[in-house]
Amino acid sequence: MSALTATIEGIGFWSNGLPDWDSARAFVRTGTLPDAAPARPSPELLAPNERRRAPETVAVALDVALAACTRAGRAPADLPSVFASTHGDLGITDYMSATLVDNPRSVSPTRFHNSVHNAAAGYWTIGAGCTQATTAISAYAASFAEGLVEALVQLDAGEDAMLLVGYDGAATGPLASVAKTSGLLGGALVLSRAPRNDAPRLRVEILEGNAPVATGRLAMHAGRNAMAPMLPLFDALASGESVATLHAGPGRMLRITLTQGATMAAPEAAGVAHA
């Protein structure tokens, strides 16, 4: 397969202690965490009562997705999307499994509909009023890399711009012994076909081999989350490095080359209007 390319128009990020992309960039450069970071994302896309009831995985996915669209100056309703998650919501999966064993007639309808892997994608399309195509993808530790390939292929096939979202939460109960993931982590990119002078551009090649162990500050900070394999790309974008390598499956990796400075300026500095 030939290399796939795209412009990164907008970035969204959230992890425990780093509630947005600006704080993540500052952390990579200085090692400083912001004071009084919120414990949970609060996605503005949802009505207040839905915001409180939404699972943490949905909340973080919607928060970073909206942040990326805002930085890109793109209307959320206009973008096809790819949502990548290794596990979906393991807390709800643990609840569903225990309830089906102990008292199957007491399953909560709300928690049941939040148990599906595409719950975040569904909340996004409803909240944003988006009727564009959306894809929910899981490929274990390669979920973000495969989601990136899917988004780039759709761009190559003719889409003008795509939203890519990666997210995972913590495992609870017996599942925690087999699914090693803790904390909450989300990252989103708005990718487009056309080059822009004020935005970095990425070039992706699929190679044989194993991705090196990640050593960036974001990778060390949130490395216990199942979506951590995406962090070498966000570390590179925050630090200005020109190459990032992502795990893309057994014996396979993505080599990502970043050009045009590879650092995303704040929207005001870049002259990009908020959506």
Disulfide bonds with the S-S distance in Angstrom:
none
